[in-house]
């Protein structure tokens, strides 16, 4: 599970994710042409439900692709930033 609230968002949004096992979690935000905009998270997390705040106050309006990477694969999430 990987989702966010609110979407679209203005200055920040909360990313929620659930992992079934302990491991390294990486979340990266990409712009609409595939450039890395922000590495949101890159750390070990225990199995369970997690939430982190994505501070998008420096981002321009637009649609972004957020990728959650775990040992089991990659999970995409599209988020929209409004100014």
C-alpha positions in Angstrom: 0.0 0.0 0.0 1.3 3.4 -1.0 -0.9 6.6 -0.9 -0.9 10.2 0.1 -3.3 12.7 1.6 -4.1 15.3 0.4 -3.8 15.1 -3.4 -3.6 17.6 -4.9 -1.6 19.4 -2.2 -0.2 22.9 -1.7 2.8 23.1 0.5 3.0 19.6 2.0 1.4 16.1 1.9 1.6 13.0 4.0 2.8 9.8 2.3 1.5 6.6 3.8 3.0 3.2 3.2 2.9 -0.3 4.6 5.7 -2.9 4.5 5.4 -6.6 5.1 9.0 -7.0 6.3 11.9 -5.1 7.7 14.2 -3.5 5.2 15.6 -0.5 3.4 12.9 1.9 2.1 13.6 4.5 -0.6 11.1 7.1 -1.8 12.1 9.3 -4.7 10.1 12.1 -6.4 10.5 12.6 -10.2 9.2 15.4 -12.4 7.1 14.7 -15.6 10.2 14.1 -17.7 11.8 11.7 -15.4 14.4 13.9 -13.6 15.0 13.2 -9.9 13.5 16.1 -8.0 13.8 15.0 -4.4 14.9 12.0 -2.4 12.2 11.9 0.2 13.4 8.9 2.2 16.3 6.4 2.2 16.5 4.4 5.4 15.8 1.1 7.2 12.3 0.7 8.4 10.7 -2.1 10.4 7.6 -3.9 9.0 4.4 -2.0 9.5 2.5 1.1 8.6 4.5 4.3 8.2 3.8 7.9 7.4 6.2 10.8 6.4 5.6 14.4 5.5 6.7 15.5 2.0 7.6 19.2 2.1 6.7 20.4 -1.4 7.0 24.1 -0.6 9.9 24.5 -3.0 8.3 22.5 -5.8 6.6 24.2 -8.8 3.0 23.3 -9.6 2.7 20.1 -11.6 2.3 16.4 -11.6 5.0 14.3 -10.0 5.8 10.6 -9.9 6.7 9.2 -6.5 8.4 5.8 -6.4 8.6 3.7 -3.3 11.4 1.1 -3.5 11.6 -1.9 -1.2 13.3 -5.3 -1.3 10.1 -6.6 -3.0 9.9 -4.1 -5.8 9.0 -0.6 -6.9 5.6 1.0 -6.3 4.5 4.2 -8.2 2.3 7.0 -6.9 1.3 10.1 -8.9 0.9 13.3 -6.9 -0.2 16.8 -8.0 1.3 20.0 -6.5 -0.8 23.2 -6.7 0.5 26.7 -5.8 
